[in-house]
Amino acid sequence: MTEAIKNRYDFVFLFDVKDGNPNGDPDQLNLPRADAEDQHGLVTDVCIKRKVRNYVMLEKELKPPFDIFIRQEQILNKIIDAASGENIQQRQTSLCKQYFDIRTFGAVLSTGDKGAGTVRGPVQLTFARSEDRIYQAEHSITRCAVTTEEDAKKQESREYASTFGRKSTVPYALYRMHGFVSAVDAKKTGFNEDDLILLWKALINAFEHDRAAARGEMNPRKLVIFNHNHHLGRDLSGRLFNRVKVAKKADLPRRIEDYKITVDRNELPAGLEIQVWPEDKIL
């Protein structure tokens, strides 16, 4: 593996949804997540990390050093206890070398009999928040088939035997997420340039291989990367994020063309570079 990255990165990721549920809330009957105070839509960091993990699984086929630690049917304590090394630091190093998601996002590794402490990942994500308030649309759906003989008998008297269900969607919303890549933490986990390129690729392709009837159309729209030529950075992330502006061109946006996205590249601090996908080649 190559050595860990030496530069700090900050990034803005914009994606949208049309007639779908990008991230249902199980505490609210699986309605699209929303801020209770202002009704802006939310997509959790955990949701996006899951999509990144799923893409890496597809591309790298769970082969080290790109295996995935957090995945379905994985028994985590067995993996932690089987990690090579006589102390916590050695076991952490062993697990970071094998698993992309531990190297990237970190993990709690203290649950096994031996335990390997906690790893803080160099890549941290915020919740994604919609640019405007969302409408949580609910739709009634029907099913002509039944699942049990008892249900079939109950519906024998009906002209059309059917059962009813509910489906929740957002008609349209543009979401914005911020991300941070720490060179200091990357040195601890071994997160390297190959991992970084794979992260960008996974974000851009996060929805392409995650299609589902409930999610409607989801597409990446803009990835803005701020590359500092220093491990501690050349400017505050908040000031950099303010360089990415989103303005409405319609009172009720229903497509990406109803927004204007601009990136201010002027008067950048020394040692700072901006890359914008899809305009710039980043892969």
JOTA-V382853 format. One record per residue. N is the residue number from 1. RES is the residue in one small letter. PSI is psi as a letter, one per 20 degrees, with the letter a starting at -180 (NA if undefined). Layout:
n=N res=RES psi=PSI
n=N res=RES psi=PSI
//
This chain:
n=1 res=m psi=q
n=2 res=t psi=r
n=3 res=e psi=r
n=4 res=a psi=q
n=5 res=i psi=q
n=6 res=k psi=i
n=7 res=n psi=q
n=8 res=r psi=q
n=9 res=y psi=q
n=10 res=d psi=q
n=11 res=f psi=q
n=12 res=v psi=p
n=13 res=f psi=p
n=14 res=l psi=p
n=15 res=f psi=r
n=16 res=d psi=r
n=17 res=v psi=q
n=18 res=k psi=p
n=19 res=d psi=l
n=20 res=g psi=r
n=21 res=n psi=o
n=22 res=p psi=h
n=23 res=n psi=n
n=24 res=g psi=q
n=25 res=d psi=o
n=26 res=p psi=h
n=27 res=d psi=i
n=28 res=q psi=l
n=29 res=l psi=k
n=30 res=n psi=k
n=31 res=l psi=q
n=32 res=p psi=p
n=33 res=r psi=q
n=34 res=a psi=q
n=35 res=d psi=p
n=36 res=a psi=h
n=37 res=e psi=g
n=38 res=d psi=j
n=39 res=q psi=k
n=40 res=h psi=q
n=41 res=g psi=q
n=42 res=l psi=q
n=43 res=v psi=p
n=44 res=t psi=q
n=45 res=d psi=h
n=46 res=v psi=h
n=47 res=c psi=g
n=48 res=i psi=h
n=49 res=k psi=h
n=50 res=r psi=g
n=51 res=k psi=h
n=52 res=v psi=g
n=53 res=r psi=g
n=54 res=n psi=h
n=55 res=y psi=g
n=56 res=v psi=h
n=57 res=m psi=g
n=58 res=l psi=g
n=59 res=e psi=g
n=60 res=k psi=i
n=61 res=e psi=k
n=62 res=l psi=k
n=63 res=k psi=p
n=64 res=p psi=q
n=65 res=p psi=k
n=66 res=f psi=k
n=67 res=d psi=r
n=68 res=i psi=p
n=69 res=f psi=g
n=70 res=i psi=n
n=71 res=r psi=r
n=72 res=q psi=p
n=73 res=e psi=j
n=74 res=q psi=p
n=75 res=i psi=n
n=76 res=l psi=g
n=77 res=n psi=h
n=78 res=k psi=g
n=79 res=i psi=g
n=80 res=i psi=g
n=81 res=d psi=h
n=82 res=a psi=i
n=83 res=a psi=p
n=84 res=s psi=q
n=85 res=g psi=q
n=86 res=e psi=i
n=87 res=n psi=r
n=88 res=i psi=g
n=89 res=q psi=g
n=90 res=q psi=h
n=91 res=r psi=h
n=92 res=q psi=g
n=93 res=t psi=g
n=94 res=s psi=g
n=95 res=l psi=h
n=96 res=c psi=h
n=97 res=k psi=h
n=98 res=q psi=h
n=99 res=y psi=p
n=100 res=f psi=g
n=101 res=d psi=h
n=102 res=i psi=g
n=103 res=r psi=h
n=104 res=t psi=g
n=105 res=f psi=i
n=106 res=g psi=r
n=107 res=a psi=q
n=108 res=v psi=o
n=109 res=l psi=k
n=110 res=s psi=j
n=111 res=t psi=i
n=112 res=g psi=r
n=113 res=d psi=g
n=114 res=k psi=g
n=115 res=g psi=q
n=116 res=a psi=k
n=117 res=g psi=b
n=118 res=t psi=p
n=119 res=v psi=p
n=120 res=r psi=p
n=121 res=g psi=q
n=122 res=p psi=i
n=123 res=v psi=o
n=124 res=q psi=p
n=125 res=l psi=q
n=126 res=t psi=r
n=127 res=f psi=q
n=128 res=a psi=p
n=129 res=r psi=p
n=130 res=s psi=q
n=131 res=e psi=h
n=132 res=d psi=r
n=133 res=r psi=q
n=134 res=i psi=q
n=135 res=y psi=p
n=136 res=q psi=n
n=137 res=a psi=p
n=138 res=e psi=p
n=139 res=h psi=p
n=140 res=s psi=p
n=141 res=i psi=q
n=142 res=t psi=q
n=143 res=r psi=p
n=144 res=c psi=h
n=145 res=a psi=r
n=146 res=v psi=r
n=147 res=t psi=h
n=148 res=t psi=r
n=149 res=e psi=h
n=150 res=e psi=g
n=151 res=d psi=h
n=152 res=a psi=h
n=153 res=k psi=h
n=154 res=k psi=h
n=155 res=q psi=j
n=156 res=e psi=h
n=157 res=s psi=i
n=158 res=r psi=q
n=159 res=e psi=g
n=160 res=y psi=o
n=161 res=a psi=o
n=162 res=s psi=q
n=163 res=t psi=q
n=164 res=f psi=q
n=165 res=g psi=a
n=166 res=r psi=q
n=167 res=k psi=p
n=168 res=s psi=p
n=169 res=t psi=r
n=170 res=v psi=p
n=171 res=p psi=g
n=172 res=y psi=q
n=173 res=a psi=q
n=174 res=l psi=p
n=175 res=y psi=q
n=176 res=r psi=p
n=177 res=m psi=q
n=178 res=h psi=q
n=179 res=g psi=q
n=180 res=f psi=p
n=181 res=v psi=o
n=182 res=s psi=p
n=183 res=a psi=h
n=184 res=v psi=g
n=185 res=d psi=h
n=186 res=a psi=h
n=187 res=k psi=h
n=188 res=k psi=h
n=189 res=t psi=i
n=190 res=g psi=j
n=191 res=f psi=o
n=192 res=n psi=a
n=193 res=e psi=h
n=194 res=d psi=g
n=195 res=d psi=h
n=196 res=l psi=g
n=197 res=i psi=h
n=198 res=l psi=h
n=199 res=l psi=g
n=200 res=w psi=g
n=201 res=k psi=g
n=202 res=a psi=h
n=203 res=l psi=g
n=204 res=i psi=h
n=205 res=n psi=j
n=206 res=a psi=h
n=207 res=f psi=i
n=208 res=e psi=h
n=209 res=h psi=k
n=210 res=d psi=k
n=211 res=r psi=q
n=212 res=a psi=q
n=213 res=a psi=h
n=214 res=a psi=h
n=215 res=r psi=i
n=216 res=g psi=b
n=217 res=e psi=o
n=218 res=m psi=p
n=219 res=n psi=q
n=220 res=p psi=q
n=221 res=r psi=h
n=222 res=k psi=p
n=223 res=l psi=o
n=224 res=v psi=o
n=225 res=i psi=p
n=226 res=f psi=o
n=227 res=n psi=o
n=228 res=h psi=p
n=229 res=n psi=k
n=230 res=h psi=q
n=231 res=h psi=h
n=232 res=l psi=i
n=233 res=g psi=r
n=234 res=r psi=i
n=235 res=d psi=r
n=236 res=l psi=q
n=237 res=s psi=h
n=238 res=g psi=h
n=239 res=r psi=h
n=240 res=l psi=g
n=241 res=f psi=h
n=242 res=n psi=i
n=243 res=r psi=i
n=244 res=v psi=o
n=245 res=k psi=q
n=246 res=v psi=p
n=247 res=a psi=q
n=248 res=k psi=p
n=249 res=k psi=j
n=250 res=a psi=q
n=251 res=d psi=h
n=252 res=l psi=n
n=253 res=p psi=p
n=254 res=r psi=j
n=255 res=r psi=r
n=256 res=i psi=h
n=257 res=e psi=i
n=258 res=d psi=j
n=259 res=y psi=q
n=260 res=k psi=o
n=261 res=i psi=p
n=262 res=t psi=q
n=263 res=v psi=o
n=264 res=d psi=o
n=265 res=r psi=j
n=266 res=n psi=q
n=267 res=e psi=l
n=268 res=l psi=q
n=269 res=p psi=q
n=270 res=a psi=p
n=271 res=g psi=j
n=272 res=l psi=p
n=273 res=e psi=q
n=274 res=i psi=p
n=275 res=q psi=p
n=276 res=v psi=o
n=277 res=w psi=p
n=278 res=p psi=j
n=279 res=e psi=g
n=280 res=d psi=q
n=281 res=k psi=o
n=282 res=i psi=i
n=283 res=l psi=NA
//
